[in-house]
Amino acid sequence: MPEQNLSTNLGTALSIDFVGRFNQQFKSLKDLLGIERLQPMHAGTLLKTYTKADVELADGTVEPGAVIPLSKVSLVEADSHELTWDKRRKAVTMEDIQKFGFENAIVRSDNAFIREIQKAVRTKLLQQLATGKGEAKGENLQQVMAQNWATVNATFDEDEVQVISFMNPFDAAEYLGNAQITTQNTFGMTYVQDFLNNRVVFMHGDIPQGTIYSTADQNLVAAFAVMNGGEIDKAFDFTTDDTGIIGVTHDINKQRLQAETVTAYGLVLFAEVIDGVVVGKIEATPGV
């Protein structure tokens, strides 16, 4: 097939489809997490996390005309992370194109490519949640979930809290087997809604068995480097959408006789207040 057919027609269609499927999955995850802060930024920006704000209120009883005393609010910075580009490329060889068909071979490998990109974003979030400063423990899943829920609510006591949790599927298996609960999937994770006082609970094998991460939905933030517009558009023929979260292009490498998919994105999901992340542990009573 002539190269221009890929770069101008089918290549653009495949890129639009790739962007649409990725962003649809990400929007589903964002809505489930309750993320309201989707922050476009420049690559290289430092993403800052904090400990819980410490407020010292001054006396509010003030005589008419007197200077109002100053209250003190302390917000201590925790770890910061640089928002960087993640650039990936995959190729489909001439042999696979012959075996599976041109469009089918690319779409099948694009699906696998999307899953790997989702994994990279998901892994960073889970790794950060594992560093949460809150602690809870119990003898079984229900006890730990209750303790996590209480600890999150106590940390964000001034807000209307909806708790989000993450656990290993084996920890939920026995409970789910005896309950009439429907599981669903998004962004490579299984989830259930309205589960043990949580708005949503995600399950994935990367989370250590016996460990449950919990936080408030308003504590979760998504930051991304903008792909659309500006200087990037002048240099590369990336396909993106109005969000600019990810850019994709399809092209032919004649020297290697392969069709290539190239993506670029800078997307990070993280908890802004690390004190507001609880790491619960299931610790069975010895001898039981």
C-alpha positions as CSV (number, residue, x, y, z in Angstrom):
1,M,0.0,0.0,0.0
2,P,1.5,3.4,-0.9
3,E,2.9,5.3,2.0
4,Q,0.7,8.4,1.5
5,N,-2.4,6.3,2.1
6,L,-1.2,5.6,5.6
7,S,0.0,9.0,6.5
8,T,-2.9,11.0,5.1
9,N,-5.9,8.7,5.3
10,L,-5.8,5.5,7.2
11,G,-2.9,6.7,9.4
12,T,-5.0,9.7,10.6
13,A,-8.1,7.5,11.1
14,L,-6.1,5.0,13.2
15,S,-4.6,7.8,15.3
16,I,-8.0,9.4,15.9
17,D,-9.3,6.0,17.0
18,F,-6.3,5.5,19.3
19,V,-6.7,8.9,20.9
20,G,-10.4,8.4,21.3
21,R,-10.1,5.0,23.0
22,F,-7.4,6.1,25.4
23,N,-9.2,9.2,26.4
24,Q,-12.5,7.4,26.8
25,Q,-10.8,5.0,29.3
26,F,-9.0,7.8,31.1
27,K,-12.3,9.9,31.4
28,S,-14.0,6.8,32.9
29,L,-11.2,6.5,35.5
30,K,-11.2,10.2,36.2
31,D,-14.9,10.3,36.8
32,L,-14.8,7.2,39.1
33,L,-12.0,8.7,41.1
34,G,-14.0,12.0,41.4
35,I,-11.0,14.0,40.1
36,E,-12.1,17.6,39.5
37,R,-8.7,19.1,39.1
38,L,-7.4,18.1,35.7
39,Q,-4.4,20.5,35.4
40,P,-2.7,21.2,32.0
41,M,1.0,22.2,32.6
42,H,4.2,22.5,30.8
43,A,6.6,19.5,30.7
44,G,9.3,20.1,33.4
45,T,6.8,21.5,35.9
46,L,7.4,20.2,39.5
47,L,4.3,18.5,40.9
48,K,4.3,19.2,44.6
49,T,2.7,17.2,47.4
50,Y,2.0,18.3,50.9
51,T,1.4,17.3,54.5
52,K,-1.8,18.2,56.1
53,A,-2.3,22.0,56.6
54,D,-1.7,23.2,60.2
55,V,-4.0,26.1,61.1
56,E,-3.5,28.3,64.2
57,L,-6.5,30.6,64.5
58,A,-6.0,33.9,66.2
59,D,-8.6,35.3,68.5
60,G,-11.6,36.6,66.4
61,T,-12.9,38.9,69.1
62,V,-11.8,42.3,67.8
63,E,-12.7,45.8,69.1
64,P,-14.2,48.1,66.5
65,G,-11.5,49.7,64.4
66,A,-8.7,47.5,65.9
67,V,-6.3,45.5,63.8
68,I,-7.5,42.0,63.1
69,P,-4.9,39.5,64.4
70,L,-3.3,37.3,61.8
71,S,-4.0,33.6,61.8
72,K,-1.2,31.2,60.8
73,V,-1.6,28.5,58.1
74,S,1.4,26.1,57.6
75,L,1.5,23.8,54.6
76,V,4.7,21.7,54.6
77,E,5.9,20.4,51.2
78,A,6.5,16.7,50.8
79,D,8.0,15.0,47.8
80,S,7.9,16.7,44.4
81,H,7.9,15.0,41.0
82,E,8.8,16.5,37.7
83,L,6.2,16.2,34.9
84,T,8.1,14.6,32.1
85,W,7.3,13.4,28.6
86,D,6.7,9.7,28.1
87,K,7.6,8.8,24.5
88,R,6.8,5.4,23.1
89,R,7.1,3.7,19.7
90,K,6.0,0.3,18.5
91,A,6.2,-1.3,15.0
92,V,4.3,-4.0,13.0
93,T,6.4,-5.9,10.6
94,M,5.7,-6.7,7.0
95,E,5.3,-10.3,8.0
96,D,2.6,-9.6,10.5
97,I,0.8,-7.3,8.1
98,Q,0.7,-10.2,5.6
99,K,-0.4,-12.7,8.2
100,F,-3.2,-10.6,9.9
101,G,-4.0,-8.0,7.4
102,F,-2.8,-4.4,7.4
103,E,-5.5,-2.6,9.4
104,N,-6.2,-5.6,11.7
105,A,-2.5,-6.0,12.6
106,I,-2.1,-2.4,13.6
107,V,-5.3,-2.2,15.6
108,R,-4.5,-5.3,17.5
109,S,-1.0,-4.1,18.4
110,D,-2.4,-0.6,19.2
111,N,-4.8,-2.2,21.7
112,A,-1.8,-3.8,23.5
113,F,0.1,-0.5,23.3
114,I,-2.8,1.4,25.0
115,R,-2.8,-1.2,27.8
116,E,1.0,-0.7,28.4
117,I,0.5,3.1,28.5
118,Q,-2.3,2.7,31.0
119,K,-0.1,0.4,33.1
120,A,2.7,3.1,33.2
121,V,0.2,5.8,34.5
122,R,-1.4,3.3,36.9
123,T,1.9,2.1,38.3
124,K,3.1,5.6,39.3
125,L,-0.2,6.2,41.1
126,L,-0.1,3.0,43.1
127,Q,3.6,3.5,43.9
128,Q,2.8,6.9,45.4
129,L,-0.2,5.6,47.4
130,A,2.1,3.0,48.9
131,T,4.0,5.9,50.6
132,G,0.9,7.2,52.4
133,K,1.5,8.4,56.0
134,G,-1.8,7.3,57.5
135,E,-1.9,3.8,59.1
136,A,-4.7,1.4,60.0
137,K,-5.0,-2.3,60.7
138,G,-7.5,-5.0,61.4
139,E,-8.0,-8.8,61.4
140,N,-10.0,-8.9,58.2
141,L,-11.0,-6.9,55.2
142,Q,-14.1,-5.4,56.7
143,Q,-12.2,-4.2,59.8
144,V,-9.4,-2.7,57.8
145,M,-11.8,-1.0,55.4
146,A,-13.7,0.5,58.3
147,Q,-10.5,1.8,59.9
148,N,-9.3,3.2,56.6
149,W,-12.6,4.9,56.1
150,A,-12.6,6.4,59.6
151,T,-8.9,7.6,59.3
152,V,-9.6,9.3,55.9
153,N,-12.7,11.0,57.3
154,A,-10.7,12.2,60.4
155,T,-8.0,13.6,58.2
156,F,-10.4,15.5,56.0
157,D,-12.9,16.3,58.8
158,E,-13.8,19.7,57.4
159,D,-14.9,18.3,54.0
160,E,-17.6,16.1,52.7
161,V,-15.5,13.0,52.2
162,Q,-16.0,10.3,49.6
163,V,-13.4,7.5,50.1
164,I,-11.6,5.8,47.3
165,S,-9.7,2.6,48.0
166,F,-7.3,0.2,46.2
167,M,-6.7,-3.4,47.1
168,N,-5.5,-6.8,45.8
169,P,-8.3,-8.8,44.2
170,F,-7.5,-11.8,46.4
171,D,-8.4,-9.7,49.5
172,A,-11.8,-9.0,48.0
173,A,-12.5,-12.5,46.5
174,E,-14.1,-14.2,49.5
175,Y,-16.3,-11.2,50.3
176,L,-17.4,-10.6,46.7
177,G,-18.2,-14.3,46.3
178,N,-20.8,-14.0,49.0
179,A,-22.3,-10.7,47.9
180,Q,-24.5,-9.6,45.0
181,I,-22.0,-7.1,43.6
182,T,-21.2,-6.4,40.0
183,T,-17.6,-5.8,39.1
184,Q,-16.5,-3.7,36.1
185,N,-13.3,-2.7,34.4
186,T,-11.5,0.5,33.4
187,F,-7.9,1.5,32.7
188,G,-6.7,-2.0,33.4
189,M,-8.3,-2.3,36.8
190,T,-11.4,-4.1,38.2
191,Y,-13.6,-1.9,40.3
192,V,-16.8,-2.0,42.4
193,Q,-18.9,0.9,43.4
194,D,-20.6,1.6,46.8
195,F,-18.5,-1.1,48.5
196,L,-18.0,-1.1,52.3
197,N,-18.7,2.7,52.6
198,N,-16.4,3.5,49.7
199,R,-17.5,5.4,46.7
200,V,-15.4,3.1,44.6
201,V,-12.9,0.3,45.2
202,F,-10.3,-0.6,42.6
203,M,-8.6,-4.0,42.5
204,H,-5.3,-4.9,40.9
205,G,-2.6,-7.5,41.3
206,D,0.2,-4.9,41.7
207,I,-1.1,-4.0,45.1
208,P,0.4,-6.3,47.8
209,Q,-2.1,-8.8,49.2
210,G,-3.2,-7.8,52.7
211,T,-2.7,-4.1,51.9
212,I,-5.4,-1.5,51.2
213,Y,-4.8,2.1,50.1
214,S,-7.5,4.7,50.9
215,T,-7.9,8.4,50.4
216,A,-10.5,11.1,49.8
217,D,-11.6,11.7,46.2
218,Q,-10.8,15.5,46.5
219,N,-7.2,14.5,47.4
220,L,-6.6,13.0,43.9
221,V,-5.2,15.2,41.1
222,A,-4.4,14.6,37.4
223,A,-1.7,16.7,35.8
224,F,-0.7,16.5,32.1
225,A,1.7,18.1,29.7
226,V,-0.3,19.7,26.8
227,M,0.2,18.0,23.5
228,N,-1.9,20.1,21.2
229,G,-1.1,23.6,19.9
230,G,2.1,25.6,20.2
231,E,5.5,24.6,19.0
232,I,4.8,20.8,19.0
233,D,2.2,21.1,16.3
234,K,4.7,23.0,14.1
235,A,7.2,20.1,14.2
236,F,5.2,16.9,14.4
237,D,2.0,15.6,12.9
238,F,0.5,14.3,16.1
239,T,-3.2,13.6,16.3
240,T,-4.8,14.6,19.6
241,D,-8.1,16.0,20.8
242,D,-9.2,19.1,22.6
243,T,-7.8,17.9,25.9
244,G,-4.3,17.5,24.5
245,I,-3.5,14.7,26.9
246,I,-1.9,12.3,24.4
247,G,-0.6,12.7,20.9
248,V,-0.4,9.8,18.4
249,T,0.9,9.4,14.9
250,H,1.1,6.4,12.5
251,D,3.8,6.2,9.8
252,I,5.6,3.8,7.5
253,N,9.3,3.0,8.0
254,K,10.4,1.9,4.5
255,Q,13.9,1.0,5.6
256,R,12.6,-1.6,8.0
257,L,9.4,-2.4,6.1
258,Q,7.2,-1.9,9.1
259,A,4.3,0.3,10.1
260,E,4.9,2.3,13.3
261,T,2.8,3.9,16.0
262,V,4.4,6.7,18.0
263,T,2.9,8.3,21.1
264,A,3.9,11.1,23.4
265,Y,2.2,12.2,26.7
266,G,3.0,13.5,30.1
267,L,0.2,12.3,32.5
268,V,0.5,11.8,36.2
269,L,-2.3,10.8,38.7
270,F,-1.3,11.6,42.3
271,A,-2.5,12.3,45.8
272,E,-1.7,15.9,46.7
273,V,-1.8,15.5,50.5
274,I,0.3,12.5,51.4
275,D,-0.9,12.5,55.0
276,G,-4.4,11.9,53.6
277,V,-3.5,8.5,52.1
278,V,-4.0,5.6,54.5
279,V,-2.2,2.3,54.1
280,G,-4.3,-0.3,55.9
281,K,-2.9,-3.8,56.8
282,I,-4.8,-7.0,57.3
283,E,-3.2,-8.7,60.3
284,A,-4.9,-11.9,61.3
285,T,-4.7,-12.8,65.0
286,P,-1.9,-15.4,65.6
287,G,-3.2,-18.9,65.8
288,V,-6.4,-18.1,64.0
